[in-house]
Amino acid sequence: MRHKLLLLVFLCSLVGCRTTDVLIHPEFYKEDGSINVYAFIGQKISVEKIIRDPNKKEMFIGLDGDTVYQDVLYFDQGFTAKYKIISPVFNNLKQNTITFQAFDHYGRPKFENYEYVIMYLLKSEEDNKFYHYKYQFDPVKKDIHGNWTGLNGESVAELFEKRKTEYFKP
């Protein structure tokens, strides 16, 4: 009985270490604080539409000095998304889940069609919230070896470096 208990404790510690190992030693990870981008492999928890007041008005002072009230026009739909962070890719968020805002001119964000994605966020200095880097994401899946890849077999490093080169500048 004692040997079975020791074996069970050993197996449980292996499983626990394996889970921790994924977060500590990701397949690809870089850090650069000069770039306001946070990227991670995430699993979708929820994507909810933000309900906005259609009667909202904004006030400003016109050229003639008069106070003007104008209807607020929303060109993008807003969404609150929540994701489980599977593995950091760029600038570690140091948390297990994240909630962020996403805005899309064409309707619902396309990233919600995939269970797992590399998500690209920026952090607002104004309100200290995270926002989706508009239209930037990469769907990912696990290959037969258990590694994360793009849908066409690209490595996480290849996907990230392509986005970084095209969109993310210090």
Backbone bond lengths (Angstrom), bond angles and torsions (degrees), N, CA, C in turn:
res aa  C-N    CA-C-N  psi(-1)  N-CA   C-N-CA  omega(-1)  CA-C   N-CA-C  phi
1 M - - - 1.446 - - 1.534 110.33 -
2 R 1.330 116.68 -41.23 1.459 121.15 -178.88 1.531 110.66 -62.98
3 H 1.350 116.97 -39.68 1.457 121.07 179.81 1.526 110.99 -65.34
4 K 1.325 116.21 -38.09 1.464 120.00 178.32 1.531 110.77 -65.23
5 L 1.322 116.19 -40.16 1.456 120.91 178.81 1.529 110.63 -64.58
6 L 1.319 117.62 -43.71 1.465 121.49 177.92 1.530 110.70 -63.07
7 L 1.318 116.51 -41.88 1.464 120.79 178.20 1.528 110.19 -63.04
8 L 1.317 117.79 -42.20 1.462 121.64 178.80 1.533 111.00 -63.10
9 V 1.327 117.61 -44.04 1.463 121.63 177.91 1.522 109.71 -61.90
10 F 1.317 118.06 -43.56 1.469 122.45 179.31 1.527 110.62 -61.60
11 L 1.317 118.33 -46.39 1.467 121.75 179.82 1.514 111.48 -64.31
12 C 1.320 117.65 -40.84 1.467 120.73 178.16 1.519 111.05 -63.91
13 S 1.339 116.99 -38.44 1.465 119.00 178.94 1.518 110.86 -68.09
14 L 1.321 118.10 -33.67 1.473 120.54 176.16 1.518 111.15 -64.18
15 V 1.312 117.19 -44.85 1.459 121.12 179.18 1.518 110.11 -62.81
16 G 1.318 117.45 -44.81 1.456 121.49 178.61 1.517 111.98 -62.17
17 C 1.312 118.27 -42.11 1.467 121.58 179.02 1.514 110.98 -66.59
18 R 1.305 117.77 -37.49 1.466 121.49 179.71 1.533 110.20 -61.74
19 T 1.319 117.90 -43.88 1.456 121.62 179.80 1.521 110.42 -63.57
20 T 1.316 117.64 -44.72 1.455 121.97 178.92 1.519 110.45 -64.58
21 D 1.320 117.30 -38.61 1.457 122.17 -177.57 1.518 112.00 -58.81
22 V 1.327 117.98 -36.77 1.460 121.07 179.68 1.517 110.76 -62.34
23 L 1.337 117.51 -40.47 1.456 120.23 -178.60 1.528 112.39 -76.18
24 I 1.330 117.80 -32.46 1.451 120.60 -176.86 1.535 111.14 -83.54
25 H 1.313 117.93 -36.71 1.459 122.10 -176.30 1.523 110.91 -121.49
26 P 1.336 117.66 73.52 1.460 119.39 -179.32 1.531 110.77 -68.20
27 E 1.316 115.87 163.37 1.463 121.23 -179.89 1.520 111.95 -62.80
28 F 1.329 116.66 -34.34 1.463 122.26 179.74 1.514 107.43 -148.30
29 Y 1.319 117.28 132.09 1.458 119.74 178.34 1.520 109.71 -155.25
30 K 1.322 115.28 135.71 1.463 122.16 174.73 1.517 108.45 -136.69
31 E 1.327 115.13 158.20 1.455 120.82 177.14 1.524 108.14 -136.87
32 D 1.331 115.79 136.19 1.462 121.92 176.22 1.522 107.57 -156.29
33 G 1.318 116.78 98.23 1.455 122.25 -176.52 1.514 114.25 -65.49
34 S 1.346 118.04 -13.14 1.469 119.88 179.30 1.522 112.09 -78.21
35 I 1.334 116.87 -9.93 1.463 121.41 179.55 1.524 108.19 -113.34
36 N 1.339 116.76 121.85 1.460 121.78 -178.64 1.535 109.52 -82.70
37 V 1.316 115.13 68.01 1.463 121.92 177.46 1.515 107.57 -138.01
38 Y 1.321 115.09 137.02 1.453 121.93 173.48 1.523 106.40 -124.60
39 A 1.320 116.12 124.96 1.467 120.06 -179.86 1.522 108.38 -125.20
40 F 1.326 115.01 142.70 1.458 120.19 -179.79 1.525 108.99 -154.98
41 I 1.314 114.93 155.84 1.461 120.34 169.36 1.520 104.96 -84.89
42 G 1.331 115.39 122.44 1.451 119.48 -175.85 1.512 113.40 -130.08
43 Q 1.312 114.63 154.99 1.458 122.79 175.47 1.520 108.47 -110.92
44 K 1.320 115.87 127.64 1.461 120.85 -177.12 1.522 111.31 -63.55
45 I 1.327 115.60 130.44 1.461 122.47 171.33 1.524 108.58 -103.76
46 S 1.353 116.13 -50.06 1.467 119.26 179.26 1.521 110.35 -160.18
47 V 1.329 115.18 153.59 1.465 123.36 172.19 1.525 105.48 -139.05
48 E 1.342 116.16 111.71 1.462 121.63 -175.63 1.526 110.70 -118.88
49 K 1.319 116.25 137.71 1.460 120.90 178.67 1.528 110.08 -70.41
50 I 1.324 115.78 137.62 1.459 121.80 175.59 1.532 107.31 -82.47
51 I 1.315 115.77 125.79 1.463 120.66 178.10 1.530 107.76 -88.29
52 R 1.326 115.55 121.34 1.469 120.00 -178.93 1.518 110.12 -112.71
53 D 1.311 115.41 152.55 1.459 122.43 -179.45 1.528 109.57 -72.75
54 P 1.343 118.55 113.46 1.472 120.85 -179.34 1.534 112.58 -70.95
55 N 1.330 117.51 -14.09 1.470 121.78 -179.39 1.527 112.67 -100.60
56 K 1.315 117.43 9.43 1.458 121.18 -177.03 1.529 111.14 -64.89
57 K 1.303 114.96 139.96 1.465 121.51 178.54 1.523 108.46 -122.34
58 E 1.320 115.21 151.51 1.454 119.84 173.63 1.523 108.68 -117.58
59 M 1.314 115.13 149.64 1.447 120.35 -178.56 1.523 109.23 -111.91
60 F 1.313 116.04 139.22 1.454 120.91 171.98 1.523 108.50 -151.15
61 I 1.303 115.62 166.20 1.462 121.72 179.52 1.524 107.75 -96.29
62 G 1.322 115.97 122.59 1.461 121.27 -179.24 1.520 111.85 -73.11
63 L 1.332 116.14 172.69 1.467 122.35 -179.60 1.528 112.27 -60.69
64 D 1.334 115.50 -29.03 1.472 119.17 -179.84 1.535 112.51 -86.82
65 G 1.340 116.84 2.57 1.454 120.86 178.28 1.513 114.19 91.14
66 D 1.330 117.57 -6.19 1.461 120.85 178.81 1.525 110.67 -77.84
67 T 1.331 115.10 149.47 1.459 120.54 173.89 1.523 108.40 -77.94
68 V 1.339 116.03 130.90 1.454 121.58 -177.84 1.529 108.50 -120.90
69 Y 1.323 115.59 135.26 1.464 121.80 173.60 1.521 107.22 -111.63
70 Q 1.316 115.09 131.49 1.468 120.20 -175.71 1.522 109.20 -134.66
71 D 1.336 116.78 144.20 1.464 120.71 175.54 1.527 109.55 -61.83
72 V 1.316 115.67 140.13 1.461 120.56 175.59 1.525 107.78 -81.83
73 L 1.312 116.23 128.79 1.460 122.04 177.29 1.523 108.66 -106.13
74 Y 1.325 116.05 126.53 1.467 121.11 178.68 1.524 108.54 -101.21
75 F 1.312 115.86 117.85 1.457 119.62 179.34 1.522 112.21 -90.03
76 D 1.317 116.97 -19.53 1.460 121.89 179.81 1.518 109.48 -122.50
77 Q 1.330 115.84 147.44 1.452 120.30 170.68 1.524 107.67 -83.25
78 G 1.313 116.61 142.45 1.457 121.18 -179.49 1.522 111.46 -105.98
79 F 1.332 115.70 148.12 1.463 122.10 -178.78 1.519 109.27 -140.85
80 T 1.320 115.24 146.20 1.457 121.44 170.39 1.518 106.41 -106.52
81 A 1.326 115.88 122.27 1.465 121.22 -177.94 1.521 109.73 -115.37
82 K 1.315 115.15 144.02 1.464 121.18 175.61 1.518 107.72 -126.23
83 Y 1.335 115.33 129.70 1.461 121.56 -177.93 1.519 110.91 -131.78
84 K 1.318 115.34 145.05 1.457 121.93 170.24 1.525 106.33 -83.78
85 I 1.316 117.38 130.45 1.462 121.27 178.85 1.522 108.11 -85.96
86 I 1.325 115.59 113.35 1.462 121.69 -179.67 1.528 110.06 -83.59
87 S 1.339 115.65 -45.64 1.461 120.13 -177.81 1.527 109.56 -157.18
88 P 1.331 118.46 133.42 1.461 119.59 175.93 1.520 110.02 -70.42
89 V 1.320 116.24 149.43 1.462 122.00 176.41 1.530 109.68 -119.03
90 F 1.333 116.29 -43.69 1.465 120.34 -178.08 1.515 109.06 -146.36
91 N 1.332 117.84 128.54 1.461 124.20 -179.88 1.533 111.31 53.37
92 N 1.301 115.59 85.19 1.459 124.58 -174.54 1.529 112.78 -53.85
93 L 1.317 116.26 127.51 1.470 122.41 177.56 1.526 112.79 -78.56
94 K 1.312 117.53 -17.57 1.471 123.95 177.07 1.520 112.92 56.16
95 Q 1.323 116.11 44.10 1.461 122.30 174.77 1.522 108.30 -152.03
96 N 1.332 116.09 164.11 1.470 121.13 -176.39 1.519 113.15 -88.99
97 T 1.328 116.68 -30.19 1.462 121.34 177.36 1.523 107.98 -134.74
98 I 1.323 114.86 160.40 1.465 119.55 178.26 1.521 109.07 -143.80
99 T 1.318 114.73 141.88 1.455 122.20 173.28 1.520 106.86 -114.18
100 F 1.337 116.06 133.66 1.460 120.25 -177.75 1.521 109.97 -147.07
101 Q 1.320 115.58 165.46 1.462 122.40 178.39 1.526 108.85 -98.89
102 A 1.320 115.86 143.15 1.466 122.04 175.84 1.525 107.77 -134.16
103 F 1.312 116.16 141.75 1.464 121.59 179.55 1.523 108.24 -127.29
104 D 1.331 115.61 138.70 1.462 120.40 -175.86 1.519 109.85 -141.62
105 H 1.308 115.91 126.72 1.462 122.60 -178.77 1.527 111.89 -73.80
106 Y 1.335 116.66 -23.62 1.467 121.21 -172.89 1.526 113.67 -100.81
107 G 1.306 118.24 9.16 1.462 120.44 -179.16 1.512 110.37 118.70
108 R 1.318 116.45 -137.44 1.472 120.85 -178.60 1.526 109.61 -73.29
109 P 1.331 117.23 145.96 1.467 119.64 -178.83 1.531 111.15 -67.80
110 K 1.315 115.82 137.88 1.473 121.06 -176.72 1.523 112.73 -66.29
111 F 1.347 117.10 -25.75 1.466 118.39 -178.17 1.522 112.32 -62.99
112 E 1.335 117.79 -21.92 1.465 119.35 -178.45 1.531 112.27 -71.16
113 N 1.330 117.78 -9.71 1.465 121.25 178.38 1.525 113.23 -78.96
114 Y 1.333 117.35 -5.49 1.464 121.96 -176.78 1.519 109.89 -122.50
115 E 1.329 115.61 141.38 1.465 119.30 179.15 1.524 111.07 -72.50
116 Y 1.347 116.98 -39.41 1.462 121.54 -178.14 1.522 109.65 -122.56
117 V 1.329 116.11 133.51 1.464 121.28 178.94 1.522 109.77 -145.13
118 I 1.331 115.21 158.47 1.452 119.21 161.64 1.520 103.96 -87.98
119 M 1.317 115.54 118.83 1.459 121.55 -176.95 1.518 108.86 -104.81
120 Y 1.333 115.78 138.94 1.464 122.16 -179.18 1.527 108.74 -115.33
121 L 1.328 115.87 120.63 1.456 121.80 -177.69 1.524 110.34 -123.60
122 L 1.327 114.87 160.67 1.459 120.89 168.36 1.514 106.99 -128.86
123 K 1.329 115.63 155.46 1.464 120.80 -179.26 1.521 108.38 -108.40
124 S 1.318 115.66 125.10 1.457 121.38 179.78 1.525 110.43 -73.42
125 E 1.323 116.21 129.35 1.463 120.15 174.34 1.527 110.30 -73.38
126 E 1.335 116.44 -24.77 1.465 121.84 -176.50 1.525 112.66 -71.55
127 D 1.347 116.46 -49.40 1.470 118.71 -176.37 1.530 113.50 -119.49
128 N 1.336 116.98 4.44 1.469 122.60 176.80 1.526 113.42 61.95
129 K 1.330 117.12 24.02 1.463 122.23 178.27 1.528 109.68 -104.26
130 F 1.325 114.52 161.45 1.460 120.32 177.55 1.529 109.77 -97.21
131 Y 1.327 115.00 141.08 1.453 122.81 178.80 1.520 109.48 -129.77
132 H 1.322 114.78 142.18 1.462 120.86 175.74 1.521 109.19 -66.09
133 Y 1.301 116.54 133.40 1.462 121.99 175.39 1.521 105.64 -73.23
134 K 1.313 116.76 105.05 1.463 125.08 -165.21 1.533 113.64 -42.60
135 Y 1.321 114.83 122.85 1.465 126.72 176.21 1.531 114.30 68.37
136 Q 1.321 119.12 5.85 1.455 121.14 -175.94 1.530 110.77 -101.34
137 F 1.326 115.81 113.57 1.460 123.03 174.42 1.522 107.26 -165.22
138 D 1.315 115.56 160.76 1.460 121.06 175.75 1.516 108.70 -133.35
139 P 1.346 118.16 119.23 1.466 119.30 174.72 1.535 109.19 -65.45
140 V 1.321 116.70 140.84 1.460 120.82 178.84 1.522 110.17 -134.56
141 K 1.322 113.78 162.19 1.469 121.86 177.61 1.517 107.20 -148.10
142 K 1.308 116.74 166.10 1.463 121.14 174.57 1.525 108.67 -89.54
143 D 1.339 115.77 137.14 1.462 119.35 176.79 1.534 109.56 -85.61
144 I 1.313 117.19 -175.81 1.469 120.60 -175.64 1.529 112.42 -66.87
145 H 1.343 117.09 -16.52 1.470 121.75 178.26 1.523 112.12 -95.16
146 G 1.345 116.93 0.34 1.459 120.83 179.22 1.517 114.24 86.69
147 N 1.341 117.60 11.28 1.461 121.56 178.76 1.527 110.18 -94.94
148 W 1.323 116.56 147.21 1.453 121.02 176.83 1.521 109.43 -76.37
149 T 1.338 115.79 134.32 1.465 121.19 177.27 1.525 108.51 -141.30
150 G 1.327 115.24 162.96 1.449 120.09 171.08 1.515 109.32 -70.01
151 L 1.307 117.36 171.68 1.466 121.02 -177.67 1.519 112.34 -65.06
152 N 1.343 117.20 -21.78 1.468 121.37 177.85 1.521 112.41 -104.25
153 G 1.316 117.53 17.49 1.457 122.10 175.75 1.520 115.48 89.55
154 E 1.337 118.75 4.28 1.461 121.04 178.83 1.524 109.79 -67.03
155 S 1.330 116.20 147.23 1.460 119.89 175.92 1.533 109.17 -75.58
156 V 1.325 115.78 161.96 1.462 120.81 176.23 1.526 109.24 -59.68
157 A 1.323 117.24 -40.40 1.470 121.25 178.99 1.525 110.87 -60.71
158 E 1.320 117.52 -44.20 1.473 120.62 179.44 1.529 111.12 -63.25
159 L 1.316 116.85 -44.06 1.464 120.47 179.94 1.524 110.58 -62.64
160 F 1.328 116.59 -46.67 1.460 119.84 -178.08 1.527 111.24 -65.88
161 E 1.319 117.76 -46.52 1.471 120.48 -177.21 1.529 110.96 -62.26
162 K 1.329 117.52 -35.32 1.462 119.88 177.36 1.533 110.18 -63.39
163 R 1.324 117.47 -47.24 1.474 120.96 178.64 1.529 110.37 -63.23
164 K 1.317 116.09 -44.19 1.463 120.03 -177.83 1.528 110.60 -60.48
165 T 1.310 116.69 -44.15 1.465 121.36 -179.20 1.526 111.25 -65.04
166 E 1.325 117.22 -40.90 1.464 121.26 -174.93 1.529 113.67 -82.00
167 Y 1.345 117.74 -33.77 1.466 118.95 -167.93 1.528 116.04 -126.16
168 F 1.304 119.19 -31.70 1.456 120.76 -169.36 1.516 111.82 -103.96
169 K 1.300 115.47 107.17 1.469 121.42 -179.78 1.526 108.57 -117.08
170 P 1.360 116.40 147.38 1.480 118.23 177.28 1.519 111.33 -67.69
